[in-house]
Amino acid sequence: MPATLEAKPAMTTNPNSPNRAFPLERTRNIGIAAHIDAGKTTLTERILFYTGMIHKIGEVHEGNTVTDWMEQERERGITITSAATTCNWKQLKQEGVFKMFEGINMRVNIIDTPGHVDFTAEVERSLRVLDGAIAVFDAVAAVQPQSETVWRQANKYKVPRIGFVNKMDRVGANFENCIDEMRKKLGANAWPILIPIGKEDYLKGQIDVVNQKAIVYVDDNTMGSTYKVEELPAELKDQAKEAYDNLVSAISDLDEEVGMLFLEEKPITKEDLKAGIRRQTIANKFVPVAGGSAFKNKGVQYLLDAVIDYLPSPRDIVPAQGHDVDNPEVLIEAPADDNGKFCSLAFKLWSDPFVGKLVFFRVYRGKLSKGDTVYNPRTNKRERISRLIQIQADKREDIDTCYSGDIAAIVGIKNITTGDTLCDEDHPILLEPPSFPDPVISMAIEPKTKLDQEKMSNALQRLAEEDPTFRVFTNEDTGQTIIAGMGELHLEIIRDRMMREFKVDANAGKPQIAYRETITAKATGEGKLIKQSGGRGQYGHVIVNVSPNERGKGLTIENKVVGGTIPKEYIPACKKGIEEAVLNGVVGGYPVIDVNVDIIDGSYHDVDSNEMAFKLAAIFAAKDGFKKAKAILLEPIMKVEVETPEDYQGDIMGDLNRRRARIQGMEKKVVNTAVTAEVPLAEMFGYATAIRSLSKGRASYTMEPSHFEQVPANVLAAVLDQKDGK
């Protein structure tokens, strides 16, 4: 394993190009991520309004927001694809209020991400290239299942976060409960910096904990643009003082500089405290939390101030790390520096109806201009850049140059996939691509007319290029085209896009589950290929040991042949054969996962042996081993959370039990009861309709993949019959 690199102090030389509009120190790349309906898009819309990028606030329910620009998003009121946009923010000078970057114009690049689990790839690849994030929480529902998923994704990429407790205007809003759940469920060291004043219909503004001031919003027709910074009224002083003391104590425990002042009983100034909060937020040891209501236009401006004050610039984070192309054991750093050799990561592909294929990329080092040539180490190919674009949701603005820390798009580049590195040919580097989950659901699809066959193939190929969690393949037995994705909604949107963007009308079969197979015992398998039909024949003989791997480890293959019973030149062919064997298992023909295969013995013929013979022999040996190793069928299990009024709780739980659910727990919320369960995906088709019927439309649910489990014996026969089309 390569050694990890320590974070290094910021460079003393100036990394900024003289031509860039905003220095690196004044740039913030942030994402807005949360559970479904927490208010991400509404918050993004307010940020764009208060920064002057738009002059009229759009609403999700009216289908006129900037970042939900796809027709499907506007019709359904959900975010489907992550949308990038850019704005400028200058912290307003308020008397008596300390702001770290007061009066300086800052560049904020924002990516609004989806909340639905079917589009989790959009969140994954966005967090891979962002420097910070605003995690949005519903003040009533608090931490929800997808909140936990997004938090785990941010942890994986070490993205510093600010929490925003939204919807403080709703009945049942509870700011303290939300922070408590962040600590318990997410393990976040979360402390308030902006506490809501009032709640529900009486939400007025925020307590600025650091500055001990009250920010009161004026309810007029300025859409939240007018507010006053006042002294704290008497009834809020004790709450504000307690919050300040808790904040100082929390930072003192984490930050050496503030801790020394605290221990030496020296005064801790606002500058000291804010600098400590910034250091610990960037180090991912502290999460500042603000409360407000994006929909009611209260609290967004000071949240933006917190983004500037506490989230990192591209220079504040650990330099991007990649592998040497020729030696993967060697790590190379790519610090943010306009003057360095160009290095970037392509994190998203998109087919634009007006400009063609767009490649979204994040520049980590150097700069890129029109006319430059970039190198792709994966394909070993060079491409000339003819057009660069700055993204504003669905609007495109041509630019001549993009610099380190920037997020932009290239038009027309070929032979590229999500996660590719684009760099300087003389200084090649391979950056770590984002990782994506495997599809859990599939269905057969065919065009309504034979004339559309080619159009459908092209459409599916383009859509699969864009979306790493969407797969297209042909069923070898039936010849059908199969599409696979993360859920029913995911595949529904794919079909909708085929119709609207590519003018392909298609019929779809019933969704199928992405079952898997594995083995539960150790066994030895033997495979022989002997063909003799006059002249040169075919001979291959392979013996393997198969054993279960720990869950999630996948396929591992080891060569344990001694004495040259299988010549070294045939071992790669044996490994290829084993890799092919796991694509179709012995129980139902599904992919085999989490197995270890040791190649232990075999024999060869001086004349008749060749690579193809050993590849086929290895396939036979692996299949023979799987049959003897007590192979079982696995099905995807989903984590389901249902929020229901108490009146319908019994009916909901009865229905879940009929669906083979394991109830994990029940939690009384302010208004509803939350039921958490693990349910096989096979039993969840049509659940949206069922839950509406059972609760008269008042219950809601969320679902995300959890793990694979063995299919029960009483269900196995039905699954295999369905596979065979009986």
N, C-alpha and C positions, 0 to 999 in steps of 0.2 A: 504494500500500500504506500502511496506517496505521502511524504510528510506534509503536515499542514503548515501554512505560513502564518506568522504572527502579524497582527495589524501594525502598521508602521506610522510614525508621526507624519502629519501633513508636510508636503514638500515646501521648502523655503523659496525655491525659484517660482516665478510666476507661470502658472500652467495655462493662462488665458491667452487666446489669440487676440491681437489688437482689433480685429474686425468683428468680433462677436458682440451682439447687442447686450447680452446679460452675462457677467462673469459667472464662473462655476459656483462661487460662494453665494450668489444670489439666485441660484436655480434650485427648484424643488421638483422632484419627480414622484408623484404620489398616486396611489390607487384608492378607490372608494369601494369597500367590500363589506358584505353583510348577508344575512338571511333574506329570503324572499320578503318583499313588502316592508322592509325596515326603513326604506326611504332614501336609498342611495341616489337614484336618478333625480328625485326632488331636491336633495341636497346639492348635487352637481349643478342643477339648473339655477339655484339661488347663488351659488358661488360665481357662476358665469354672469349673473345679473349684477351682483355687487361689485364685481371687478370691471364692469363696463363692457364685457364681451357681447352681451345681448341687451336689448332695451325693453323687452317685454318678457315676463316670466311665463314659461309654458308649464302645463300640468300633465302628469302621467295619464290621468283619467280623461283628459281632453285629447290626448294623442298628439301633442304639439311640442314636446320637449326636444332639446337639441341633440342629446346623446342617444335617445331612443328614436333613431331615424328610419329604421327598416319598417316596411309596411306591417310585417307580422308583429313587431314590437308595439306599434301604435294601436293595432287592433286588439291585442291581448293585454296591454298594459303591463308588460314585463320586459326586462332587458334580456336579449338573446346573445348579442355579440358585444364584446368590450369595445367601447368607443373612446378614442383619444382626443383630447382638446387642450388648448393652451390659453392661459390668461395671465394678466399682470396684476400685482397687488402691492399697493403702497400703504403701510400701516399708518393710520391716521394719528396725528399728534393730539393727544388729549392731556390736558393739564393735570399734573400729579400722577400720571399713570406711566410706569416705566415700561418701555418696549425696547427689546434688544436691537431690532433693526429699524428703528423709528425713522420715518421719512425716506427710506430707501425703496426704490422700485424693484420688485422681485418678480421673477418669471416662475409660474407654477404650471407644470405639465400634469394633466389629470387623466387617469383612465377610469371610467365608470364601468364596473364589472357586473355580470349577471349574478343573481342570488339563487336561481334554480339549479339543483344538483345535476340536471341533465346537461348543463353547460359549464360544468366545473373546469373544463380545459381552458376556458377563457380566463378564469380567475388564476389558474395555475401559471399560464404563460405570462400573464400580466405581472404577477408578483415576482416572477423570476427576474424581470428587468427593472423593477421599481426600487426606489431608495427608501420609501416610507409609505404608510397607509393610514387612512381613517377607517377604523372599524365601527360601523354603525349598528346600534342596538335599538330595538323597539322598547320604549319605556314601560310598556305594559307586559309584553311577553318576555322581556329580558333576554337571557342567553338561550337561543334556539338551536336545533340540530345543525343547521347549515352555518350558524355562527361558529360552532366548534370546528367544523370542517375548514372554514376559511382561516380560522386562527391557527390550526395545524399547518396549513399551507404556508402561512406567513412565518411560522416558527421554522419550517423547513428551509426557507430561503433567508432567514434571519432579518426579516423586514421590521424596522422600528414602527410602532403604532401609536396613534392617539385614539382614544375611545370617544365616540359621540353618542350620547343617550338621546335619541330622537323621539318625537311624538309625545313630548311632555304635556301637550294640550289634550291628550286623550283621557277618557274616563278610566281610572285605575292606574294611571302613570305613577311609577315609584322609582325615583332616581337612586335612592340608597339600596333598594333591593337589587337593582341592575348591577351596581358596583359589587355588591356582595356575591352575586352569581358569577361575575367576571373572575373574582378571586377563587371561588370554590370550583367552578366547572372548567375554567380555562387556565387556572394557575397563574393568573396575571397579578402583578404587583400594582394594582390600579388605585389611584388616589385622585380625588376631584380637584380641578384647577378653576373650573367655571361651574358653579352650582346654580341650578334654576331657582329663580325667585317665584314662588307660587307654582301651581300646576293646574291641569285641566283648563277650565274657563278663566282661571285667575293667574295664568302664566304671564309674568310681566317682563322678565329679563333674567339677568345672571348676577351672581356674586363673583367678582374677580378676586379669587383667594389670595394670589400673590400680592396684588396691589391694595387689597382690602377696600375695594370700591364696589358700588352698585351700578350696573349697566341697565338702564331702564328704557325699554322700547316704547316709542310714541305710537299709539294706535291711530294712524291717519291713513291717507291714501298714497303714502310714499313706499308701500310694500316693504316695510321694515328698514328702509334706508335711514330713518331718523331715530336717533337714540341719544340719551343723556348719560354722562358719567357723573355719578353723584356720591356724596358721602353715604356710608351705610346708615340706614335708619336704626333706631335703638333696638327694635325687635329682631334684627338680623345680626347684630354685632357679636353676640355670644357664639352663634353658629359659625360665623366667618372666622372668629378668633380660634375656635376649636379646630376648624378645617386647616387653618394656617399652621397651627402647632403640630397637627398630625402630618402635614406635608413636610415641614422642616425636619421632624423626627424621622420620617421615611427616607428622605434624601440623605440625612446625616448618617443613617445606617449603611447607605450604599456608596456615597461619594466621599472620597478621602479628603478633598479640600473643604467641603462644607462640614464634614465630620470633625476635622481638626478645630475649626472655628467653634463648633458646638461644644466640644470637650474642653477647650480653653476658655469657654464662656465669653467669647468675643462676639460682638454684634454680627449677625448674618444679614447683610443687605439684600435688597431685592435683586440686585445684579448678581450677587453670589448665589442666591437661591435659584434664579432662572438659569444661570450657567450650569449649576449642578443638575437641575431637571433635564436640561438639554443633553449633558454628557451621559446621564444614565438612561435616557430614552433611546439615544443612539446606540448605546451598549446593550439594548434590549433587556434591561433590568428593571425598567420602570415604565408605567403606562399612564400618562396624564389623561384625565377624563373630563369632558365638557357635557353639559346638558342643555337642551333647547328644543325648538320645533322648527324644522325646515319649512314645513307646509304653512305654518303661521308666521314665518319670517322673523323668528326670534333666536338669536344666538349664533348666527352663521358668521358674521364678521369677526367676532372674537375667536371663533374656532379657526378661521383663516389666519389670524394673528398667531395662534398657537402652532399651526402648521409651520409658519415661518420661524417662530422662536425655537421650536423643539425638534422638528424633524430634520434629517440631515440633507446637506447638499451633496452632490456627487463626490466632493473632496473629503467629506466627513466619514464616509464608509470605508471598510476594508477594500483595497484595490481588487478588481475582478481578477480571478485566477483561472488559468487554463493549462492544458497539457501541451508539452512539446509534441509536434506532429510525428517526429521520428522516434521519440522515446517517451511513452505515456507515463513513465515513472517520474519524469521531471516536470515540476510545476513552474509556470511562468506567471509573473504579475503583470497586470495591465492597468496602472494607475490613471485616474482621470487627468489628462494633460493634452491640450490642443496641439502641442508641439511634438508629441510622441508619434510612433508609427501606428497607422490606422488599425483599429480592432473593434468589431461590433458583433452583435448577436441578432440574427433574424428570428423574431419570436412569433410572427403571425403572417399568414398569407391571406389575401382577399381578392376576389374577382369583382372589379368595379365595372359597371356597365358603360362608363364613359371613357375611362383611361386604360382599362385592361387590368392585367395582373399587378396587384400592389404587394410589395414586401415591406412590412413594418419592421424596423430595426432600431436597436438601442446602441448608440456609440459609446464605447467605454474609453477608448483612447484615440487621440489624433483627430483628424477632420476629413470630411469627404466632400468633394466638389463635383459638379457636372463635368463630364469628360474624363474623370479619373477611372482607373481600372482596379477592380477588387478581385481577390483570390479566395476561392472556396476550398479549404483543405480536404473536405470530405470527398469532393468530386475531382480535385486536382485540376480545376478549370478556372480560367480568368474571364471576367466580364467587364465591359465598358459601361459606365453609368451615363445614360443619356438624359435622365430626368429625375429630379429630386422634388419631393412634395412635403410640405408641412400639413399635418392633419388637423382639421377642425370638425370633428364628428364626420358628417357626410360631405363637408366642403373641402376642396383641395386648393392649396396655395403653393405655387411654384417657388422654390428657393434655389439659390446658387450653391450654398455650402451649409453643411451641418457640422456641429462641433461636438467634442466629448461631453457626455451628459445629456445630449439631445435625443429625442425620440422622433423619428421621421419615417418616410416611406420612399422606396425606389420603385420606379415604374418599368415594367417590361423585362426584368431579369429572369433568366431561364435556369433550369436544372437546380432548383433550390427547394428545400423542405424546411418545415418548422424546426428550429433548433440549430440550424447551420451557422457556422462562424463565417463572417466576411472580414478579410484582413488584408494587410500588406503582404505581397508575395515574398518579399525578402525577409519578413519577420513573421512566419506562420505561427499560429496558435490555435488550439481547439478549446473553445469555451464549453462549459458544461451545459448541455441543453436542458430545457424543462422536461420533467417526466409526466406521463399521462396514464390514467387508469385504463384497463382493458374494457371493451364494450360488454354490456350485460344482457343485451336484448337484440334479436335479429328478426328480419322478415324477408320473404321473397317479394321481388318487385319485377314488373314487366310493363313495357309500353302498351298503350291501348291499341296502337296500330304498328305494323311492321316497319312503316316508314320512319317511325320515331326511334327505332332501335339504336341507330348510330348517335342520334342526338342525346338519347338517354345515357349511353356509355360516356360521351364527352362530358355531360353534366355531372354524372357521378364521379368521374375522375377529377374534375375541377373542385367539387365539393369535398372530396376526400383529401385533396391537397391542402385545402384551407383548414380542415378540422381533424386534428390527430386522433380524436376519439371516435371518428366515423370511419368504418371500414366497408369495402366492397369486395366481394369475391364470388366465384362461381361454384355452385354445388356440383361436384364431380359425378354424383349418382344421377341427378335429375337434369343437370344443365341449366338450372335456374340461377338468375342473378340474385345474390343475397346481400342485403345491406344490414349493418350492425351498428348500434350506438348505445348511448347511456340511458335511454328510457323512451317511453312511448311519445312524449312531447318532442324529444330530440328528433326522432324519425318522422314525426308529423311535420315538423318545421322543414326538414330536408325535402320531403315530398312537396310541400308548399313552395319552397324556393325553386325546385325543379320546374314547377308549373309557371311561376311568375317570371323568373329570371331567364330560364332556358326554354320555355314554351314546350315542355314535355309533360303530357298527361299520362299518368301511370296508374296501374292497378297494383294493390299491395295485398299480400296474404296476411294470415293471422300472425301476430308477433310470436316469435320463438325464443325460448330461454337459452342463454349461453351456458349450457352445462359444461362441466369439466370432469375428468376422471383422475384418479390417483391410485396408488397401491398401498396396502396396509401390512405387507409382510416382505421378508427377504426371499429371493428365489434366484435360481440359475436358469438362464435361457440359452438355447443352442440354435444356431442357424447355419444351414448348408445350402450352397448353390452348386449343383453339379450338372453341367449340360455338355453332352458330347454328341455331335451329329456329323461326324466326319470332319477332318481338318482340326483347326484350333478350337478348343472348347472353352467353357467357362467354369472356373472353380474358385469358391470362396468358402471359408469355414470360420465362424466366429462364436466364441462362448463369452457370455456376459453374466455378471452378478447385478441384480437390480435390488434396490432398497428404498424405503420411503425417505424423503427429505423433510426437514422441518417446514411447516406451512409458510408459504411466501418466498421460499428460496429458489423455486423454479427447478429447471433441469441442470444437473451437473454431470459431467462425463470425465472419467479418469482412465488413463492408459496404464494398466498394471500387467501388461504382457512382459514376460521374462523369457530369455533364451531365443528370441527372434522367431517364435512360432508364427507370428504375423509380422512380416517385414514392416519396417518403419514407414516406408512410402505408402502403405495401405491404411495406416491408422487414421489420417484425415478423412479417407473415404468411409471408414467405419463410423467415425463421429458424425459425418453427414447423414449416414443411414439411420443412426439413432435419433438425430434431430428430426428426421422425416417420420420416423416411427411414432414419435409422441404426438404428431398432428392428428392421428386417428387412433383412439383407444380400442380396447377389446370388449368393453361393456356395451357401449352404444355408438362407438365411432366418434366420440368427442375428444378434444385435445387432452393429453395427459399432463398433469402439472406436479411439481414438487416430488421429483424422483431423482435418485442418484444411480448412474449406470457405470460400472467398472468393466472395462474390457480386459478379460483375464487370460484368454487362451484362444487357440484356433489352429489352423493349418493352411498351407498354401501349396500350389503346384508351380513348378519352375516355368512351365510354358503357358498353362491355361489360366493362371490367376491374373486378374487386372482390377482396376479401381472399381468398375461397375459391379463386378462379381462380389467384392467385399462389401460394397455399399448395400447390395441386396441381402447378403448374408447377415449383415448387422441389423437390418430391418426385421428379418425373420427371427433373429436371436432376441431382440428387444421385445417383440410381440409375444414370443414364447415365454419370456420371463414375466411379462405383465399378466399373462393368463394364469401362471402358477403363483403369482404374488398377491392373490386375493384382491383384485382390482375392484374399486367401488366407484359409483357415480356421485358427483358433487353438484349441488345446486346453489345459486347465489341467494344469500340471505340479506334482507334489507332491514335497516334500522328505521322504524316508523314511529312518528310522534303525532298523536291525534289530540287536538284541542277541541273540547266539546263542553257545552253547558251540562250541568250535573243531571238534568232531566233525562238526557239521552245516553248517559254514561253506560248503563246496563246494556242497552241495545248495541252500542258500539263495541263493547267488550265481548259480547256474545258473538257478534259478527267476526271479530278478529280471531276468536277461538275456533270458529268454523274454518278459518283460513290457515289453520295450523300455526297460529301465532304463539310465541312465548311472551307473556306479559312481563316486562322488566320492572315496571314501577308506575305509580300514580302520584301526581303532585298537584296539590290545590293551588291554583293561581288566583289572582285577584278576582277575576270574573269567571273563568272557566276551569276545568280540570284537564291536566295534560296526562295522557296515557302513553307510555313508551313501551314499544314491543319490538321483537325480532320476528319477521314474517318472511317466508319464502317468496321470492319474486313471482314465481309461477301462480301464486294465489292472489296477486295484487292487481291483475288486469281488471279494468272496469271499476276499480275501487272509488274513483272520483264520483261516479254516478251513484254508487251504493251509499257512500257516506252522506251525500246530499239527501237521498231518500230517507235514510235513518234519522237524520237530525233536522229535517225540514230546511236544509240549507244553512244551518247555523254552526256546524262543525267544520273544521278544516284539518288537513294533514300534510305532513312533509315526509319525504322518503329519501334515503340515500344508501348506497351499497355499504354493507358491513363486512361480510366474509363469506366463504363457501363452507357448506356442511353436507354430510352424506344424505342422499335421498333415502327416506324411509322405505322399508321393504314393501309396505302396502301401496306405495305410490310408484315404485320403480317400474312395474309392469306397464302401467298407463303411460309413463314417460317414453318407454322403449317402443310401445305400440304407436305413439304419436310420431316418433322419429321415423318409423317404418311406413307411416301414412295409413295405418289401420283405423 
